[in-house]
Amino acid sequence: MIDVDRIDFIARPVADLSRADEFYGQTLGLARNPSSDEHWVEYETGNLTIALSEHGGLGFGVPDVAEARRTLEGAGVEFPREIYDSGVCHTTGFADPAGNRLFLHHRYAPLERWDGDVTGVDRTDFVGIPVTDRPAGVKFYNETLGLARNARASDEWPEFEPGNATVLLNTPEQTGTPFRPSNYAVSLRVPDVAQSMQDLKVAGVEFQFEKPYDSGVCHKAFFADPDGNSLILHHRHKPYSDGSLP
Amino acid sequence: MIDAQRIDFVAVPTQDLDRALAFYGETLGLERNANTGPTWHEFETGNVTLAIVQPESIGVPFAPMPFGAIAIRVPDVEFAKAKLEEAGVEFRGEIWDSSVCNGAAFFDPDGNGLLLHHRYAPYNDGTTP
């Protein structure tokens, strides 16, 4: 008798690993364990790992593979190969009397979380801009620049929505940091930089240069909000070398 | 009033380009915009592009972005903070809980103010941002 903690994995026998890999990853959309290699691919279903390999089988998680194997060998079970050490786990394969493949398995390395990228960044929730005078800031971003306010956001943390992301105004009191404007720019896409520049000049906004700057791929006009935070009017007029536009 | 359509990029200043590229690409694990480089480098956060700029190369004095300039969404602030601390990233203070979101303030190698952010509560109308 051995001490089985849980089923660590179910291995599915697949003749064509790359096709199976595509099916489990793309068609089913399961999360792929990045430690997978060309012989052994693992997918997570939430409570159980599915392993794809040439041979199938059921992996029993045990506290000590060598000890469990000795116990089973004592009961007449045959193990065709030595215990395999993958670098993170011990495994050894055997079969039940009907020939169904089984494994004793113990992962001795700590389980790493690997879902998504290194930190799992999936979007920018907001771009924070420090202001010393909140009402003046709200007026500038809402009325002068014409950015829509997020009506669900509180008045203490006013938010604006220029399409793809939120701009949040914060004050030094709220962040507990001395006021320092951003020297570097949030770049706002406009259809026509010269026209928008003209419109903002009428509203009293000053620009760093008289005319839009042309980098060769985009037009830019540099200005700042009333607190001195840098902003750019931006329009890319030239596609990337592959013909696409951002 | 102008016709602002979207944020095309947020410029992130650096004094050490290679270090910044390693930080945003490897430590934070952001996807590089393959159409950029060698003079202009962009990383994607899903909805917003971060452009790594060298201000001194265009005659602008370097100063880091203010505290909390960019809040990046992560599924688990505690997990992401632990991963970044393992990588030697400096955080300011503990994880906060505002009663609608968790966050943690940290700095890139140039001292630019960033936040890990995760809103767990919906708005009053039931929607989530």
Interface residues (C-beta under 8 A of the other chain):
Chain A: R113 D115 G116 D117 V118 T119 G120 V121 D122 R123 T124 D125 F126 V127 G128 I129 P130 E143 T144 L145 G146 L147 N150 R152 P162 G163 N164 A165 T166 V167 L168 N170 T175 T177 R180 P181 S182 N183 Y184 A185 V186 S187 L188 R189 V190 P191 S196 D199 L200 A203 S230 I232 L233 H234 R236 Y240 S241 D242 S244 P246
Chain B: M1 I2 D3 A4 Q5 R6 I7 D8 F9 V10 A11 V12 P13 E26 T27 L28 G29 L30 E31 N33 N35 T45 G46 N47 V48 T49 A51 V53 P55 V60 P61 A63 M65 P66 F67 G68 A69 I70 A71 I72 R73 V74 P75 D76 F79 A80 K83 L84 G113 L115 L116 H117 R119 Y123 N124 D125 T127 P129
